[in-house]
Amino acid sequence: MFVTDYNPDDLVAKVTELLVATHDAADPEIDRSVPEVLSLLRNKLSMDVIFVSQFVDGKRVFRHVDQDQGAEVIETGGSDPLEDSWCKQVVEGRLPQFIQDAGKQPETAAQLDKLAFPIGTHISVPIVLKGGEVYGTLCTFSFRPKEINGHDALTVLQLTAQLTAMKIEEGERSGLSR
């Protein structure tokens, strides 16, 4: 299935509008904008799961999660060992940010049997704060491979990760914890 029902520029505009619309970091709309953006992205990209993770004390902590109904495989606030995650491998450059079919990619095919659920298409980008610190990742995946435009999907996720980093930093300046 080709995902062609969206214009990447329109999606970028909507993501930007949602994440940048509020300038006051203490505004409660900020906390609501990230889940809304995740849901929008997951639906437009026809993926099963999307999340924002934070790397903390050797763990990958799921800060925001949006999943297709019936596809609940991770939960907000949950965590797992960072060392075992594809997120860390992407950040370290050991895995590409866009994987069309994880079963056909040598680096991931060997890891699929170790996972608690299947992964077909996988897109993950680092969330990097101004000082260069990697906060975590913005990641989306499907259980089966998808025929999507990897360049466009990756561009939208990269922009969203940059805007998410801005929101995280605004929250820190306002005294809100990560």
C-alpha positions as CSV (number, residue, x, y, z in Angstrom):
1,M,0.0,0.0,0.0
2,F,1.4,3.4,-1.0
3,V,0.7,6.2,1.5
4,T,-0.2,9.1,-0.8
5,D,-3.1,10.7,1.0
6,Y,-1.0,13.5,2.4
7,N,1.2,16.2,1.2
8,P,4.4,16.3,3.3
9,D,4.4,20.1,3.2
10,D,0.9,20.2,4.6
11,L,1.9,17.7,7.3
12,V,4.9,19.8,8.2
13,A,2.8,22.9,8.4
14,K,0.3,21.2,10.8
15,V,3.1,19.8,13.0
16,T,4.7,23.2,13.2
17,E,1.4,24.9,14.0
18,L,0.7,22.4,16.8
19,L,4.1,22.5,18.4
20,V,5.0,26.2,17.9
21,A,1.5,27.7,18.4
22,T,2.0,28.3,22.1
23,H,4.9,30.5,23.1
24,D,4.4,30.4,26.8
25,A,6.1,27.3,28.1
26,A,3.8,27.2,31.1
27,D,0.8,26.9,28.8
28,P,-1.0,23.5,29.4
29,E,-1.6,23.4,25.6
30,I,2.1,22.3,25.2
31,D,1.5,19.1,27.0
32,R,-1.5,18.4,24.8
33,S,0.2,19.3,21.5
34,V,2.8,16.5,21.6
35,P,0.2,13.7,21.8
36,E,-1.9,15.4,19.2
37,V,1.1,15.6,16.8
38,L,2.0,12.0,17.4
39,S,-1.5,10.9,16.6
40,L,-1.5,13.0,13.5
41,L,1.8,11.6,12.3
42,R,1.0,8.0,13.0
43,N,-2.3,8.2,11.2
44,K,-0.9,10.1,8.2
45,L,2.0,7.7,7.8
46,S,-0.3,4.7,8.4
47,M,2.0,3.3,11.1
48,D,0.9,1.2,14.1
49,V,3.0,2.9,16.9
50,I,4.7,6.2,17.4
51,F,6.5,7.5,20.6
52,V,8.8,10.0,22.1
53,S,11.4,8.3,24.3
54,Q,13.9,9.7,26.8
55,F,17.3,8.1,27.6
56,V,17.6,8.0,31.4
57,D,20.0,6.0,33.5
58,G,20.5,3.3,31.0
59,K,16.8,3.0,30.1
60,R,14.6,4.1,27.3
61,V,11.6,5.7,28.9
62,F,8.5,6.1,26.8
63,R,7.3,9.7,27.5
64,H,4.5,10.0,24.9
65,V,3.0,7.0,23.0
66,D,0.3,6.8,20.4
67,Q,-0.8,3.4,19.1
68,D,-3.4,2.1,16.7
69,Q,-6.3,0.6,18.6
70,G,-5.6,-3.1,19.3
71,A,-1.8,-2.5,18.7
72,E,-0.9,-1.6,22.3
73,V,2.6,-2.9,22.7
74,I,4.2,-0.2,24.8
75,E,2.8,2.3,27.3
76,T,3.6,5.9,28.4
77,G,5.8,5.8,31.4
78,G,7.1,2.3,30.6
79,S,10.8,1.6,30.0
80,D,13.2,-1.0,28.8
81,P,17.0,-1.3,28.7
82,L,18.5,1.3,26.4
83,E,21.3,-1.0,25.4
84,D,18.8,-3.4,23.7
85,S,16.8,-0.7,21.8
86,W,16.9,0.1,18.2
87,C,16.6,3.7,19.3
88,K,20.1,3.7,20.7
89,Q,21.5,1.9,17.6
90,V,20.0,4.6,15.4
91,V,21.5,7.4,17.5
92,E,24.9,5.7,17.4
93,G,24.7,5.2,13.7
94,R,24.6,1.4,13.8
95,L,21.1,1.4,12.2
96,P,19.7,3.7,9.6
97,Q,17.0,6.2,10.6
98,F,14.6,4.8,7.9
99,I,14.1,1.0,7.5
100,Q,11.6,0.1,4.8
101,D,11.5,-3.6,5.7
102,A,13.2,-4.7,8.9
103,G,13.1,-8.3,7.7
104,K,15.2,-7.5,4.6
105,Q,17.8,-5.3,6.4
106,P,20.7,-7.5,7.6
107,E,21.3,-5.5,10.8
108,T,17.6,-5.8,11.9
109,A,16.6,-9.1,10.5
110,A,18.8,-10.9,12.9
111,Q,17.2,-9.0,15.8
112,L,13.6,-9.5,15.0
113,D,13.2,-12.8,16.8
114,K,14.4,-11.2,20.0
115,L,11.5,-8.7,20.0
116,A,8.2,-9.1,21.8
117,F,6.3,-7.9,18.7
118,P,7.0,-7.7,14.9
119,I,8.5,-4.7,13.2
120,G,8.1,-4.1,9.5
121,T,8.8,-0.5,8.7
122,H,10.8,1.5,11.3
123,I,11.6,5.2,11.4
124,S,13.6,6.7,14.3
125,V,15.3,10.1,14.7
126,P,17.2,11.5,17.6
127,I,15.8,14.4,19.7
128,V,18.8,16.6,20.2
129,L,18.8,19.5,22.6
130,K,20.6,22.8,21.8
131,G,23.7,21.8,23.8
132,G,24.1,18.7,21.7
133,E,22.7,16.3,24.3
134,V,20.5,13.5,22.9
135,Y,17.3,13.6,24.9
136,G,16.0,10.4,23.3
137,T,14.2,9.6,20.0
138,L,11.0,10.1,18.1
139,C,10.2,6.7,16.7
140,T,7.4,5.1,14.6
141,F,7.0,1.6,13.3
142,S,4.5,-0.7,11.7
143,F,4.1,-4.4,12.3
144,R,4.3,-5.1,8.6
145,P,6.4,-3.4,6.0
146,K,4.8,-0.3,4.4
147,E,5.4,1.2,1.0
148,I,6.0,4.8,2.0
149,N,8.2,7.6,0.8
150,G,11.0,7.2,3.2
151,H,12.6,10.6,2.4
152,D,9.3,12.5,3.1
153,A,8.5,10.5,6.2
154,L,12.0,10.9,7.6
155,T,12.0,14.7,6.9
156,V,8.7,15.1,8.7
157,L,9.9,13.1,11.7
158,Q,13.2,15.1,11.8
159,L,11.4,18.4,11.8
160,T,9.0,17.1,14.5
161,A,12.0,15.9,16.6
162,Q,13.6,19.4,16.3
163,L,10.3,21.1,17.4
164,T,9.9,18.6,20.2
165,A,13.4,19.4,21.5
166,M,12.4,23.1,21.5
167,K,9.3,22.2,23.6
168,I,11.4,20.2,26.0
169,E,13.9,23.1,26.4
170,E,11.0,25.6,27.0
171,G,9.7,23.3,29.7
172,E,13.1,23.2,31.4
173,R,13.4,27.0,31.3
174,S,10.0,27.2,32.9
175,G,11.0,24.9,35.7
176,L,9.0,22.0,34.4
177,S,10.7,18.6,34.7
178,R,11.5,16.4,31.8
